[in-house]
Amino acid sequence: MAVYTFDFYYEYAGTNINTETAGTFSFEVDDGQTLVAGDEVTGLLNGSPVQVIYTGTTPAGEPFFQVISNGQNYFLSNNDYGIGANQVPAHDADPFPVCFLAGTLVSTPGGAVAIEDLAIGDPIMTSDGRVGSVKWVGRQTLIPAFGLAEERRPVSIAAGALAAELPARELRLTSDHALLLDGVLVQAGALVNGTTIRRMTLAELGERLVVYHVELDDHALILAEGTPAETFVDNVTRRRFDNYAEYEALFGACEAGLPEMELPRVKSARQLPRAVRERLAERAGALGIEPAVAA
């Protein structure tokens, strides 16, 4: 049983915060449960029970609810937003970004570096042997219990699942993040086979997780655990990242999005080329990994 507690609760209408209250709001989520929009939850508001309907969350894991008794809309946070117009943070029922999980090693001229340790201006290797420069590293904190249905959970790719020693270690990334396989950008979710490539369980993800994305000056391929993987392209708004204010301070709010690489993209398993599917099956047989226990 996971208990989530927040220090502020806000009543809002549209994009305007009407009231801000410093006080504790907490609620429980059963282990393995994922809240989806429309779920009813019993919360404790300063110790008193209140029935609410979950309606969504911000990318930073700030949940939004509607109180059943009066229909008022609230969101919870540990941040002091204040009262005013256009203060309500962006939120929806499915905010999951396209990112690597913390601990992923990426190739640089000086060796492998954990993605969370990269900084603006650091050199980074691309899959074609060029040395690029990190323009920005987006960071986002997520609470898996909020709106993260099984088909949206991050994907774990076992070492050697794609080819011999590829990836070099387990590679963990979000479902829509693409890898380059046989000249095609293949989103991780399209590769899932339940054994060597699988969706991570809520128990593995924990109550909170942090994901990262690297942006270069162009949409490119870097090496994540030795595997060619796409860099950030602004088809999912940067505003979803916790540190968007840093980006805006450096580059402004209205910079045009990056053009995508001119490569075909596979978004679902049915689009996966037969040669890739057969190779994944061969690798799974060679590795002999048993299916993970769902949670």
C-alpha positions in Angstrom: 0.0 0.0 0.0 1.5 3.3 -1.1 0.4 6.5 0.7 0.8 9.9 -1.1 0.7 13.1 0.9 0.8 16.7 -0.4 1.3 20.0 1.5 -1.0 22.2 -0.6 -4.4 21.8 -2.2 -5.8 24.2 -4.7 -9.4 24.9 -5.9 -9.4 25.9 -9.5 -11.6 26.7 -12.5 -10.3 26.5 -16.0 -6.7 27.8 -15.7 -7.3 30.0 -12.7 -6.4 29.1 -9.1 -9.2 30.4 -6.9 -8.0 29.3 -3.5 -4.7 27.9 -2.0 -4.7 26.1 1.2 -1.7 24.9 3.2 -2.7 21.6 4.7 -2.2 17.9 4.2 -4.2 15.8 1.7 -3.3 12.1 1.6 -4.7 9.0 0.0 -3.7 5.4 -0.5 -3.2 3.4 -3.6 -3.0 -0.4 -3.5 0.2 -1.9 -4.6 -0.1 -2.7 -8.3 -3.0 -0.3 -8.8 -2.9 2.4 -11.4 -5.4 5.3 -11.1 -7.1 6.2 -14.4 -9.4 9.1 -15.0 -12.8 8.5 -13.5 -11.6 6.3 -10.5 -13.1 7.2 -7.1 -10.6 7.6 -4.3 -11.1 8.2 -0.5 -8.7 10.9 0.6 -7.9 12.4 4.0 -8.1 16.2 4.1 -6.4 17.3 7.3 -7.5 14.0 8.7 -11.1 14.1 7.5 -12.3 11.7 4.8 -13.4 13.1 1.5 -14.6 11.2 -1.7 -13.1 12.4 -4.9 -12.8 11.4 -8.6 -9.3 11.3 -10.1 -9.2 13.3 -13.3 -5.5 13.5 -14.3 -2.1 14.6 -13.3 0.7 17.0 -14.2 4.0 15.6 -15.7 5.5 16.2 -12.2 2.9 13.9 -10.6 0.5 16.5 -9.1 -2.9 14.8 -9.1 -6.2 16.4 -10.1 -9.5 15.5 -8.5 -13.1 16.5 -8.5 -14.9 16.4 -5.1 -18.0 14.2 -5.4 -20.1 16.1 -2.9 -19.9 19.5 -4.5 -18.3 19.1 -7.9 -15.4 21.4 -7.2 -12.1 20.8 -8.9 -8.8 20.5 -6.9 -5.2 19.6 -7.5 -2.6 18.7 -5.0 1.0 19.7 -4.9 4.1 20.3 -2.7 4.7 23.5 -4.6 3.4 26.9 -3.6 1.8 28.2 -6.8 -0.2 31.1 -5.2 -3.6 32.4 -6.4 -4.2 34.0 -9.8 -5.1 33.7 -13.4 -3.3 31.2 -15.7 -1.6 29.5 -12.7 -3.0 26.0 -13.1 -0.2 23.7 -14.3 -0.7 21.8 -17.5 -2.2 18.4 -16.9 -3.9 15.5 -18.6 -4.8 11.8 -18.0 -1.8 10.5 -19.9 1.3 12.7 -19.6 4.0 10.1 -20.1 7.0 11.5 -22.0 9.5 9.8 -24.3 12.6 9.3 -22.2 15.3 7.1 -20.7 15.1 6.0 -17.1 17.8 7.1 -14.7 21.0 5.0 -14.8 21.0 4.6 -18.6 24.6 4.8 -19.8 25.2 6.9 -23.0 28.4 7.1 -25.0 30.6 10.1 -24.9 34.2 10.7 -26.2 35.4 10.1 -22.6 33.4 6.9 -22.0 30.0 5.9 -20.8 28.1 8.4 -18.6 24.9 8.0 -16.8 22.2 10.1 -18.5 21.3 11.9 -15.3 25.0 13.1 -15.0 25.0 14.8 -18.5 25.0 18.6 -18.6 24.4 21.3 -21.2 27.5 21.6 -23.4 28.8 18.1 -22.7 30.2 16.2 -25.8 28.2 13.1 -26.8 28.7 10.5 -29.4 26.2 9.9 -32.2 25.7 6.5 -33.8 27.4 7.6 -37.0 30.6 8.5 -35.1 30.1 12.3 -34.9 30.6 14.2 -31.6 27.6 16.3 -30.8 27.0 18.7 -28.0 24.2 18.4 -25.4 21.8 21.3 -25.9 19.6 20.4 -23.0 18.6 17.5 -20.7 14.9 17.3 -19.9 14.0 15.8 -16.5 10.6 14.6 -15.4 9.4 13.1 -12.1 6.5 10.7 -12.5 4.2 8.8 -10.1 3.4 5.5 -11.9 0.2 5.0 -9.9 -1.4 8.1 -11.6 -2.7 7.3 -15.0 0.2 5.0 -16.1 -1.7 2.0 -17.5 0.2 -1.1 -18.3 0.5 -0.3 -22.0 2.1 3.0 -21.2 4.7 1.7 -18.7 8.4 1.9 -19.5 10.0 -1.0 -21.3 12.9 -3.1 -20.1 15.1 -4.6 -22.9 17.5 -7.3 -21.6 21.2 -7.2 -22.4 21.7 -9.0 -25.8 17.9 -9.0 -26.7 18.4 -7.1 -29.9 21.7 -8.6 -31.1 24.8 -10.1 -29.5 25.8 -7.6 -26.8 23.1 -5.2 -27.9 22.1 -3.6 -25.7 25.3 -4.0 -23.6 23.3 -3.9 -20.4 19.6 -3.8 -19.6 18.1 -0.7 -21.4 15.1 0.9 -19.8 13.1 3.6 -21.6 9.6 4.8 -22.1 7.2 3.0 -24.5 7.3 5.6 -27.3 11.1 6.1 -27.3 12.5 4.8 -30.6 15.6 2.8 -31.3 17.2 2.3 -34.8 16.8 -1.2 -36.0 17.5 -2.2 -39.6 17.2 1.4 -40.8 13.8 1.9 -39.1 13.0 3.9 -35.9 11.1 1.3 -33.7 9.3 2.5 -30.6 10.2 0.4 -27.6 6.6 -0.6 -27.0 6.4 -2.3 -30.5 9.3 -4.6 -29.5 7.6 -6.1 -26.4 7.6 -9.9 -26.4 7.0 -10.5 -22.7 10.4 -12.2 -22.1 13.5 -10.4 -23.2 11.6 -7.2 -23.9 8.8 -6.5 -21.5 6.9 -3.7 -19.8 8.2 -2.9 -16.3 6.0 -3.7 -13.3 4.7 -1.1 -10.9 6.8 -2.7 -8.2 9.9 -2.2 -10.3 9.0 1.4 -11.0 8.4 2.3 -7.4 6.3 5.1 -6.0 8.2 7.8 -8.1 10.6 7.6 -10.9 12.7 10.2 -12.8 13.1 10.0 -16.6 15.5 12.0 -18.8 15.8 13.0 -22.4 18.7 14.5 -24.2 18.3 17.2 -26.8 21.0 18.1 -29.4 20.8 20.8 -32.1 19.1 18.3 -34.4 17.1 15.1 -34.1 19.9 12.5 -34.0 20.8 9.1 -32.8 23.0 8.6 -29.7 24.2 5.4 -28.2 22.3 4.2 -25.1 23.8 1.1 -23.6 25.4 0.8 -27.0 22.1 0.9 -28.9 21.3 3.7 -31.4 18.4 5.7 -29.8 16.7 8.9 -30.8 17.3 12.2 -29.1 14.5 14.6 -28.1 12.3 16.0 -30.9 9.6 18.4 -29.8 6.5 16.3 -30.8 5.8 16.2 -27.1 6.0 19.6 -25.6 9.0 20.5 -23.5 6.6 22.1 -21.0 6.0 18.6 -19.6 9.5 18.5 -18.1 10.1 19.5 -14.5 13.0 21.8 -15.6 11.2 23.5 -18.5 11.9 26.9 -16.8 15.6 26.3 -17.4 15.0 25.7 -21.1 12.8 28.8 -21.4 15.4 31.0 -19.6 18.2 29.7 -22.0 16.3 29.5 -25.3 13.0 31.3 -25.0 9.5 30.0 -25.0 8.7 30.1 -28.7 11.5 28.3 -30.4 10.4 26.2 -33.4 10.3 22.5 -33.0 13.0 20.3 -34.5 12.4 18.5 -37.7 12.4 14.7 -37.4 14.9 12.4 -39.1 13.6 11.2 -42.4 13.3 7.6 -41.3 10.3 5.3 -41.2 8.8 4.8 -37.7 7.3 1.7 -36.3 4.7 2.5 -33.5 3.1 -0.9 -33.0 4.0 -4.6 -33.1 2.0 -5.2 -36.2 4.2 -2.8 -38.1 7.4 -4.5 -37.0 9.4 -5.8 -40.0 9.4 -9.6 -40.2 13.2 -9.8 -40.2 13.4 -7.8 -36.9 10.6 -9.9 -35.3 12.4 -13.2 -36.2 15.7 -11.9 -34.9 14.2 -10.9 -31.6 12.6 -14.4 -31.3 16.0 -16.0 -32.0 17.7 -13.8 -29.4 15.0 -14.6 -26.9 15.5 -18.3 -27.4 19.3 -18.0 -27.1 19.0 -16.0 -23.8 16.3 -18.2 -22.3 14.7 -15.5 -20.2 11.4 -16.5 -18.5 8.4 -14.1 -18.6 8.3 -11.6 -15.8 5.6 -11.8 -13.1 3.0 -9.0 -13.7 2.3 -6.5 -11.0 
